[in-house]
Amino acid sequence: MEIAVLVLVVSFLILLLLDVPVAYCLGMSTLLTMVVAVDFVPAASTTAQRIATGLDSFTLLAIPFFILAGNLMGRGGIARRLIAFARALIGALPGGLALVNIIACMLFGSISGSGIAAAAAIGSVMHPKMVDGGYSPGFSAAVNVSSATTGLLIPPSNVLIVYSLASGTVSVAALFVAGYLPGILIGGLLMVVAAFVANRKGYGKGDRVPLPEVFKHFAHALPSLTLVVVVIGGIIAGIFTATEAAAIAVLYALVLVLLYREVRIRDLYDVFLNSVTTTAVVMLLIGASLALSWVLSFEDIPQGIAESLLAVSDNKIIVLLLINVLLLMVGTFMDMTPAILIFTPIFLPVVVGFGIDPLHFGILMVANLCIGLCTPPVGTVLFAGAGISGVTVPAMIRPLAPLYVAMLVALILITFVPQITLVIPRLFGF
């Protein structure tokens, strides 16, 4: 096992440092690790077979549908309507534009299920408004980047579907319901910190919007917000599965954007093409990650890591802290999807042995890895936000520091107060 671990880790890190795409790093590391145990031909055929069979899942069909629905929403004027509604609600408060950015990202993220889509759609509108309103460009970009990740916890969310697949025991419906309070907690703490910074820096506030205007903006945003009710409500009520809900979300989004007349029929080609490209990347990542997970099990690596963790301490609090630290480190250089698929089989048996609910651990894991999306050197949402705002990554790090603290506080609360995650699922019988 020691040789297999060495080959796996060294080959993966070397390929990553050579700037090889992560999916290829995973696949090639899997193949090289297999070669340690068997000849090349059976190793290659087994690796290819595991990648293919790993994708043979009805649940995974939900991912391309949600990607397509998110792309339709991103092009259909949804973001602008959500921003207008959020601004009417709280734009008059100190630091109001920063709070609007956070709420709009939470709303849009919950519809699109993508942190990058939320950062792009909301950041492209809010960043110029915040800069014109006297906010520093670095702070504006930092607020957008940190809040864009909340949609990965607030359902529907592709990464929660991935965790359901990796765990093998937790339903997508339970994860969707469980993500609400943790996602809102993170967003709420980000708002507290953003308001404090804005007040200390003297950033202005907007004009109070009359109540009739608030209702008008709510009416404009309501069709978009209804999508969440239809998708999640249908899943909880048992009317349709998560995959069927994703297909309904596509149909609903298509009708909505055509009614808004901000996407023409001829524009749909680009939307579908972008969705297919994104789906191909995500599915290759998932297939390669599942192949690597199988190799880990084949070499008994998860059991070895679990024994090492338990050798450090048999205290549940210490073990959870160690897992959090390891996941924070992993999140800085690995994308969320492969991280969930690789490390869930390693850590889940350990935490279940301590009596921790797999549902709780799934939300904990996603909340942890969300922080990695905002941190260099590989934070995808961080770099997406930098590209949209035109602000360099180094210029964003200092304004991000207090927002990192807010996310870490939320992570600690989610870790050690499981009721935050479990109270709503228990109400619905999950």
C-alpha angles and dihedrals in degrees: 000000000000092000091047092051091048093050092046097049098039095046092047094049094046092050091046091051089050087059094246111162111267095241090056091045089056095045096046093045089051091051094047091049091051091051088062089064104031141016120286099255097053089040092054094044092047092049092050091046093051092050091051098043091045089064093048094100130120090210091060090061087077091068099066090044093052090045090054092046090050092050091049090050091047092055098038104073093259094128093054092052093047091049091050091051093047091047091051090052103047109358091110093062122097107278086013097157091054090051090048089053092053096046092045090051090050092050096043093042090053089054100042099032090216130108093200092050091050092048091049099043098042097032094053090057103033102041096067091043092051094047091048088049092059100264117138113254091235094053092045092052092044093054091049094048097047095046094045090073094062090081089067089068099034104074147283090054130161094209091057088055089051091052090050088055093046095048095046090203109061120080122229090233092056092049092048092053093043094054097066103079096040091049092048090046092056092045092048093051090047088054092051092052093043091051091049093050092045091050092048092047093045096240110171134244130230132243120281112257118225115247095247089056090052091054091047092054090045090054090052092050096041097086090055094046090048089067090071091050092050095047100041095034092052092050094048092046090052093239092128142357125254090262093051089046089055091053090049089050090057092050092047093047092048093052091045098051092046090051090050087052093218093116119053124207091252090053090062091077091066091045093052093043092052090047092051091049092050092045091052091053093046094046093048088052091049094047094048091045092051090049090052091048089054091051090050090055092043090056093042089238096143090055091050093050091047091052090049091052092049090047089060093052141337091208112113094216093052092047092050090049090050092049091049092051092048092048091048088054092046091049092059093065107019131063118245100249098056090039091057094045094047102040102036093074089047101048103027096073089049096053093041087056087060091052096257115151112246088223091057091047092051093056090043090053095049092046089051096049091046087071089057090058088065098045132081145273097038105007103142096194090046092056093041090054091048091052094048095046098038089230117133119242093243089054090055099050098077095048088045093056098084090041089054087054091053091051092048092050089051090049092052091050092048090048099049102028102057092175088076088066102031106041097082096042089051090052089056094045099254 
